[in-house]
Amino acid sequence: MAVCPHEWLLYCRPGFEKDLSAEVLDKTAHVGQVGYPVAAPSSGHVRFVLDAAMPANEVHRALPLEALVFARQSLVAFPPLENLPRDDRLTAIVELVVASGWSFEAVWQETPDTNEEKALAGLMKALRRPLENTLKKRGALRRKAGGRRLHLFWTAGDRVQVAVSFPGNRAEHPGGIWRLKLPREAPSRSTLKLEEAWHVFVPREAWPTRLNDSMQAADLGAAPGGWTYQLVRKGMYVYAIDNGPMDDALMASGQVEHLREDGFVWQPPMRLDWLVCDIVDKPMRVIDMVERWLVAPWCHEAIFNLKLPMKKRWEEVSRCLERLATSLDQAGIRARIRCRHLYHDREEVTVHVCLLD
Ligand SMILES: C[S@@+](CC[C@H](N)C(=O)[O-])C[C@H]1O[C@@H](n2cnc3c(N)ncnc32)[C@H](O)[C@@H]1O
């Protein structure tokens, strides 16, 4: 009989293991899954070990990656293989893969996003060919296998976790990390947060209709202009609200109106397409402001950060999201709310709200 995976393996930014553990404990309880998280501090991942009677596929399906905040990747996994012999790391891996009864179209070897584990790159490179050749010979690596991908998550030279991902419910970048190039002319590194948010929240095929040069946007807390730069790059006209100075080159585009006003009280002269906000303030204060915009409604879509300097980050995020969902619901406004801890986010998460017509 095939060996069944009973673990759910989630990657996260190192330092956010407690937040991800609290999130999955909360969410699994809601979908009736029983298990416990295992997470070492700063390890960049959480293992959710399920009750022996529960196959991990169920929780993986019930709580898709796009509905999780602090997870970068979501995999169905087998317990880690430990103490792999130095002279033969492959046999145990291959035997487990074959025993699973699954075949795969690709093999990704990954490590947590920590400096120590990045040092395992040499080992992974050396193993790649022999591993793929052996898996092919054993029928576990094939041209067509339902889009399934095999993940080998190395946490030490002799310790690896064998895991599986399925198309449509996984991050399509190694480590679940969107690596974006900082444009030379961007006024700040923050620019990458908004660019990544669009990649994550707006399907590529919808960009021409949802991010285009017929649109108008407001950027609250805009200076020096990293987010405004992204909106301008899409051809939008932007109201940039901030007391601080905006980048000269960006202002020279003629697409930006800089208003030295308070982003929490400013109102747009007409209904806009986009609201973006990167103001550092209390999360609930930002939620209240965004709620006013959406109830009015003064915009169709919004992307904003919730800054999380506190210890219990999941509790704060969950409180904020619940409050926003409830108030929009009470106002009779249908909206899709999503929230992710993006790669370019640090002590913050990014929320996307799209009004549904
Ligand atoms: C993190 S920075 C924004 C960086 C910007 N998104 C970028 O990419 O360059 C936060 C900005 O919010 C502004 N800010 C803080 N409180 C504000 C308020 N009440 N109204 C408008 N701007 C505010 C600050 O002046 C600061 O420039």
The ligand as an SDF file (V2000), in Angstrom:
LIG
                    3D

 27 29  0  0  0  0  0  0  0  0999 V2000
    6.7940   53.9890    4.2720 C   0  0  0  0  0  0  0  0  0  0  0  0
    6.6810   55.6210    3.6990 S   0  0  0  0  0  0  0  0  0  0  0  0
    5.9700   55.4340    2.1240 C   0  0  0  0  0  0  0  0  0  0  0  0
    6.9300   54.9590    1.0720 C   0  0  0  0  0  0  0  0  0  0  0  0
    6.3160   54.9890   -0.3030 C   0  0  0  0  0  0  0  0  0  0  0  0
    5.2400   54.0200   -0.4220 N   0  0  0  0  0  0  0  0  0  0  0  0
    7.3440   54.6840   -1.3650 C   0  0  0  0  0  0  0  0  0  0  0  0
    7.2310   53.6320   -2.0060 O   0  0  0  0  0  0  0  0  0  0  0  0
    8.2460   55.5010   -1.5920 O   0  0  0  0  0  0  0  0  0  0  0  0
    5.3760   56.2700    4.6140 C   0  0  0  0  0  0  0  0  0  0  0  0
    5.0170   57.6980    4.2660 C   0  0  0  0  0  0  0  0  0  0  0  0
    3.7750   58.0050    4.8960 O   0  0  0  0  0  0  0  0  0  0  0  0
    3.7600   59.3800    5.1890 C   0  0  0  0  0  0  0  0  0  0  0  0
    2.7050   59.6400    6.1690 N   0  0  0  0  0  0  0  0  0  0  0  0
    2.6550   59.3330    7.4820 C   0  0  0  0  0  0  0  0  0  0  0  0
    1.4880   59.7310    8.0140 N   0  0  0  0  0  0  0  0  0  0  0  0
    0.7660   60.2800    7.0010 C   0  0  0  0  0  0  0  0  0  0  0  0
   -0.5270   60.8480    6.9060 C   0  0  0  0  0  0  0  0  0  0  0  0
   -1.3230   60.9310    7.9760 N   0  0  0  0  0  0  0  0  0  0  0  0
   -0.9430   61.3140    5.7210 N   0  0  0  0  0  0  0  0  0  0  0  0
   -0.1450   61.2300    4.6290 C   0  0  0  0  0  0  0  0  0  0  0  0
    1.0850   60.7030    4.6690 N   0  0  0  0  0  0  0  0  0  0  0  0
    1.5410   60.2260    5.8320 C   0  0  0  0  0  0  0  0  0  0  0  0
    5.1800   59.6760    5.6460 C   0  0  0  0  0  0  0  0  0  0  0  0
    5.4750   61.0520    5.4620 O   0  0  0  0  0  0  0  0  0  0  0  0
    6.0050   58.7500    4.7290 C   0  0  0  0  0  0  0  0  0  0  0  0
    6.4890   59.4750    3.6120 O   0  0  0  0  0  0  0  0  0  0  0  0
  1  2  1  0
  2  3  1  0
  2 10  1  0
  3  4  1  0
  4  5  1  0
  5  6  1  0
  5  7  1  0
  7  8  2  0
  7  9  1  0
 10 11  1  0
 11 12  1  0
 11 26  1  0
 12 13  1  0
 13 14  1  0
 13 24  1  0
 14 15  1  0
 14 23  1  0
 15 16  2  0
 16 17  1  0
 17 18  1  0
 17 23  2  0
 18 19  1  0
 18 20  2  0
 20 21  1  0
 21 22  2  0
 22 23  1  0
 24 25  1  0
 24 26  1  0
 26 27  1  0
M  CHG  2   2   1   9  -1
M  END
$$$$
